Amino acid sequence: MTLQFKVPSMACSACVDTISQAVKAVDPAAAIAADPKTKLVEVETNQPETSIKQAIEAAGYPIG
């Protein structure tokens, strides 16, 4: 399933890397597309949405 999150505090490629690492810790097979310009993160995963959301927020990026 594809999940989409708005992450207002994502500002640069380092943010994208941090978010990607957080998601990969929960689902190593996840496909992540994040764009700091639009502030959108798309995750293709089989994990529950709450798990992915919690991982992104735990990395310091609140979902908006």
C-alpha positions in Angstrom: 0.0 0.0 0.0 1.1 3.6 -0.6 1.0 6.0 2.3 1.3 9.7 1.9 2.3 12.1 4.7 2.7 15.9 4.9 5.9 16.7 6.8 6.1 20.5 7.2 9.5 20.4 8.9 11.2 18.5 6.1 13.5 21.1 4.5 16.5 19.5 2.8 18.1 16.3 1.5 19.5 15.5 5.0 15.9 15.5 6.3 14.9 13.1 3.5 17.8 10.8 4.5 16.8 10.9 8.2 13.1 10.1 7.4 14.2 7.4 4.9 16.4 5.7 7.6 13.6 5.9 10.1 11.1 4.2 7.8 13.7 1.6 6.7 14.2 0.7 10.4 10.5 -0.3 10.5 10.3 -1.8 7.0 13.6 -2.5 5.2 11.7 -3.3 2.0 9.9 0.0 1.9 10.1 2.3 -1.1 10.3 6.0 0.0 9.9 9.1 -2.1 10.2 12.4 -0.2 10.2 15.9 -1.6 11.4 18.8 0.6 9.8 21.3 -1.8 6.2 19.9 -1.5 6.8 18.5 2.1 5.3 15.2 1.0 6.6 11.8 1.9 5.3 8.7 0.0 6.0 5.3 1.4 5.2 2.0 -0.3 5.0 -0.5 2.5 3.2 -3.5 3.9 3.5 -2.2 7.5 0.6 -0.5 9.3 0.3 3.3 8.7 0.6 3.9 12.4 4.1 2.2 12.5 5.4 4.3 9.7 3.9 7.5 11.1 5.4 6.8 14.5 8.9 6.1 13.0 8.8 9.4 11.1 7.7 11.3 14.2 10.2 9.6 16.4 12.9 10.8 14.0 11.9 14.3 14.9 9.6 15.1 12.0 5.9 15.7 13.1 3.3 14.7 10.6 1.3 17.8 9.6 
